[in-house]
Amino acid sequence: VQAVFRSNLSHLLELMGSGKESLIFMKKRTKRLTAQWALAAQRLAQKLGGARRDQKQVLVHIGFLTEESGDVFSPRVLKGGPLGEMVQWADILAALYVLGHGLRVTVSLKELQSNLGAPPGRGSCPLATPLPFDLVYTDYHGLQHMKRYMGLSFRKYRCRIRVIDTFGTEPAYNHEEYATLHGYRTNWGYWNLNPKQFMTMFPHTPDNSFMGFVSEELNETEKQLIKGGKASNMAVVYGKEASIWKLQGKEKFLSILNKYLEIHGTVYYESQRPPEVPAFVKNHGLLPQPEFQQLLRKAKLFIGFGFPYEGPAPLEAIANGCVFLQSRFSPPHSSLNHEFFRGKPTSREVFSQHPYAESFIGKPHVWTVDYNNSEELEAAIKTIVRTQVDPYLPYEYTCEGMLERVHAYIQHQDFCAAPGPAPPGARAPESPFILAPNATHLKWARNASLAPGAWPPAHSLRAWLAAAGRACTDACLDHGLICEPSFFPFLNSQDAFQTLQVPCDSTESEMNHLYPAFAQPGQECFLQKEPLLFSCAGSSSKYRRLCPCRDFRKGQVALCQDCL
Ligand code: U2F
C-alpha cells in the first residue's frame, strides 16, 4: 500500500489518548503545529515528485510515560520538569502520521499487550505470534516491556524496533559481551541492536540515527516583525527549575549581565518567589509554550546557566531571533566526570551546554564563552547588545526537514536484512578506490554497482586514515564530512589497507570498537571482527583509525547528497 500524506491531524489527537498532563502538553503542541506540518507535507510531496512510499504499520510505545516505569515526568510537566522528551515524542508522532503511516500509540503495559497480540504465558506460544507492526518506536523502558511481553519472538523482531534515546548509545556500550569485558556496561546499554536503531535528539554521534524534533518556523513577514519588535535590552534565562540558578559564581555573573540587560526568567514557583532567583530578575513563572515563545520574540539574549544539557529551548530562542549565550565546559562534561551523564551509555564529551548550537549554528547566533573569565564575558555581552541577528532555524529542525529525514529512514533503513560480514563488493577486488595525493584519502570510484541497494549509496564513501588519537567522528568533520558507520565494512579488509598504502607488517582481526586501525609502532594493521562494534566514536593514541566518511546535505546532516 502507498502512503498518502495527511494534513488533518484530528485523528492523531484521538490516537494520543488523554488524562496525563504529559499527553495534554503533547496534544496542545501537535494542535498548534498542525498548519506547519501540513505546509511541510505539501513541500516535501513536491520535492519527492511522486516517488513511491510504502505505508508501514507503526506502533509507538512511549515507555517512560507508563505507570509501570514510574512515569516520573508527567507530574512535573506543570512544575518546571523536563519537557524536551515530550516535545520530541509529539513531533515523532506527528511526522509518522503526516507521512501517512498506520499508527498505534500506547502509554501503558495493558495497551501494549493488547496491541502485540496474544500475551505470553499459559496456553499461548509466543513464537507463533507474528508481530502485527513493521516498525516499533519506543525507548529504553519500552524495550524492557517488549522483551517481557514478546518472549522468544523478541529476538526475531527486535530488528524492527527503533529506540528513541536522547543522549545516544555508543557501539562499545551496546555490545553486551564487549561492554561487560571492557567496562562499558551501564544500566541502559547492551541490547546488541544495530547502533543505528538508536535515534537521538541531536546529531550527537553518527553511530546512531539522528531523529530530532521541530521548532516553529517563521515566514519572512514574521521575521521582519520580530526583528522590529525586539526590546533593546532584554535577556531571558534558560531554566524552568529553581535549582538551575544554583550556578557557581552566579552573583558576579548576574551583576555583569544586569549592567547591560534587563533579566527575565520563567522559573516555576508555588506560592512565592524561589529564593535562588534574585530580586532584580523579572520572573514570569513557568509559561505555557506559546507564551514562552512570545517572550523569546521580545528578548535579545537567551542565557544558559550550564543546565539543562542539550534541550530544545536554545533552538527556539535562536529561531525567534535571540542570541544564545552559554558557558564553555573545560574540562568537558561526560559520563566519566559528571553526575548527570553517569551511567548513560556514551563516553561523548560535552564541551558546552549545547554543543549542537555551538558547532552547527555558532556566531552570530551562538556565543560560547568562559563564564569564569569576566572580561571575555563582558566583552561578549557588549558586542551582543550592539548587534542585530536574524531569526534562524536549521533546516533539519523544521517540519519539512524532519519529515524528509523520517521518510528517508523509513524507506531505506532495514536492520532485518540478513547480516553479512560485509556487503557485496566490500573486498574491493580491482582497485575501487582512488588515491588522493597525500595517500590518506580514498574515494569510492565506481558507482554503487559494487554494493547495489546499499543505503547510503556506496559511492558517497570517502575514506580517511585518521591521525593517532583522533576519533572518526572528528576526523571526518575535519574534512567537512560526516562519519558513516554503515560504510565500515568496505574498509575492513587487507585490500583497503593496501590501497591506502598503509604498510602493514601484520594483520589481525579482533573485537575492538576502534578497528579497523593501524598501529604505527610495529606497523600492525587491525581488522574488526564484530560488525556490531563498528564505531565512529572512540579514539586512542595507540591507533590511527581507518574512517569511513560521507558528504551530507546542507542543513540535513543525517542524509548524504544522494540519499533521498
Ligand atoms: C532537556 O529538557 P528540558 O525540558 O529541560 O529542555 P528545555 O530546553 O528547557 O525545554 C523544553 C521545552 O520547554 C518549553 C520550551 C521547550 O520546547 O518551549 N518551555 C515552556 O513550555 N515554558 C517555559 O517557561 C520554558 C520552556 C532535554 F530536552 C532533555 O532531553 C533532558 O533530559 C534535559 C536534561 O538535560 O534537558
Residues whose N, C-alpha, C, O or C-beta is under 5 A from the ligand:
A	BS01	U2F	G81 P82 L83 G84 E85 V87 T166 K240 T266 G285 L286 L287 P288 Q289 F292 P308 Y309 E310 G311 P312 A313 P314
